[in-house]
């Protein structure tokens, strides 16, 4: 890392508290350690989340005030990763389930008009002045309505923040240089981890997912996660423990014996020591493949 690193800034836009820990946490921790300023913007408070950790099923605080519990969890995770954090202030839309799907609750994030939903993020971009912005693809990484809306507001802010005629009253214009989509659900990564577990004689939690992808391949379909190609891999294996600790900080949402911890950090470092991204737009020259989100900016 050169002397300019301290001037570089990265903004990661996420839908709910805990998303930053499961998508790109090791990357962010590695950049923080190198001197890059990293900000996480969380669009909603996660108020409508369910308790996912069996050990906390009867926790009175979470049952009474899920939003408050998740604010405390987010503060702990941000401290572990060393990132700055900003709430954008919207209400969790919840994940609709059933047939037919129920309507989303009134006034939730996913139902906001785009110009209203994007305004706080434009304001943050103009204040924090990130060179790089990272968020989700058009599918939200997975099709949760808040993830899809997080994608929409991120693209809007990336395109609008540099135009002084747009979003008046949100600060002086700032044009970010690069926009990436997070590829936390990269099929190649899951396949590599799955086969490594099998070779080691260990149970794989990815078997059902791999089988569905194999079926899709046989039928000539492309897995949704591979719509955008991997252009950029960040070697951040030394920070997998920080990522896992940040995940555990979201105690209501993460089972410490669950899916996220099925593969040891040591095995992951050996098999897949990267976090994966797709470069969607760059306003600076860069060459593919990349191993740095700031390629072309240093």
TACOR-V877439 format. One record per backbone hydrogen bond with DSSP energy under -1.0 kcal/mol. CO is the residue of the C=O (numbers start at 0). NH is the residue of the N-H. E is the energy in kcal/mol with one decimal. If there is no record, write none. Layout:
<<CO;NH;E> <CO;NH;E>>
This chain:
<<1;4;-1.8> <3;6;-2.1> <4;7;-1.8> <7;36;-2.4> <8;130;-2.1> <8;131;-1.6> <9;38;-2.7> <10;133;-2.5> <11;40;-2.8> <13;42;-2.9> <14;43;-2.0> <15;18;-1.7> <17;21;-1.4> <18;22;-1.2> <23;27;-2.3> <24;28;-2.6> <25;29;-2.2> <26;30;-2.1> <27;31;-2.6> <28;32;-2.1> <29;33;-1.0> <30;35;-2.3> <31;34;-1.5> <36;9;-2.7> <37;83;-3.0> <38;11;-2.8> <39;85;-2.5> <40;13;-3.1> <41;87;-2.8> <42;89;-2.3> <45;48;-1.7> <52;55;-2.3> <53;56;-1.3> <55;58;-1.9> <58;62;-2.0> <59;63;-2.0> <60;64;-3.2> <64;68;-2.4> <65;69;-2.4> <66;70;-1.6> <67;71;-1.7> <68;72;-2.0> <69;73;-2.4> <70;74;-1.9> <71;75;-1.8> <72;76;-2.4> <73;77;-2.7> <74;78;-1.8> <75;79;-2.1> <76;80;-2.2> <77;81;-1.6> <77;82;-1.4> <83;39;-2.3> <85;41;-2.5> <89;44;-1.1> <90;108;-2.7> <104;107;-1.4> <107;110;-1.1> <108;111;-1.5> <112;116;-2.6> <113;117;-2.6> <117;121;-2.6> <118;122;-2.5> <119;123;-2.0> <120;124;-2.9> <121;125;-2.4> <122;126;-1.5> <123;127;-3.5> <124;128;-2.3> <130;176;-1.8> <130;177;-1.8> <131;10;-2.6> <132;179;-2.5> <133;12;-2.8> <134;181;-3.1> <136;139;-2.3> <139;141;-1.0> <141;143;-2.8> <143;147;-2.3> <144;148;-2.0> <145;149;-2.3> <146;150;-2.0> <147;151;-2.0> <148;152;-2.7> <149;153;-1.9> <150;154;-2.4> <151;155;-2.2> <152;156;-2.6> <153;157;-2.7> <154;158;-2.1> <155;159;-2.3> <156;160;-2.5> <159;162;-2.1> <160;173;-1.9> <162;165;-1.9> <166;169;-1.2> <176;282;-3.1> <177;132;-2.3> <178;279;-2.8> <178;280;-1.5> <179;134;-2.0> <180;277;-2.2> <182;185;-1.7> <185;189;-1.8> <186;190;-2.6> <187;191;-2.2> <188;192;-2.4> <189;193;-2.6> <190;194;-2.6> <191;195;-1.8> <192;196;-2.2> <193;197;-2.2> <194;198;-2.5> <195;199;-1.4> <196;201;-3.0> <197;200;-1.6> <205;209;-2.9> <206;210;-2.5> <207;211;-1.9> <208;212;-1.9> <209;213;-2.6> <210;214;-2.2> <211;215;-2.0> <212;216;-2.7> <213;217;-2.3> <214;218;-1.8> <215;220;-3.2> <216;219;-1.3> <222;225;-2.1> <223;226;-1.6> <230;289;-2.9> <231;276;-2.4> <233;274;-1.5> <235;238;-2.3> <236;239;-1.6> <238;242;-2.1> <239;243;-2.6> <240;244;-2.5> <241;245;-2.3> <242;246;-2.4> <243;247;-2.4> <244;248;-1.3> <246;249;-1.4> <248;250;-1.7> <249;252;-1.2> <249;253;-1.6> <251;51;-3.4> <251;52;-1.1> <254;257;-2.5> <257;260;-1.8> <258;261;-1.6> <263;267;-2.5> <264;268;-2.5> <265;269;-1.4> <266;270;-2.6> <267;271;-2.7> <272;235;-1.8> <274;233;-2.6> <275;182;-2.4> <276;230;-2.1> <276;231;-2.1> <277;180;-2.3> <280;178;-2.6> <289;232;-1.9> <291;294;-1.7> <293;296;-2.6>>
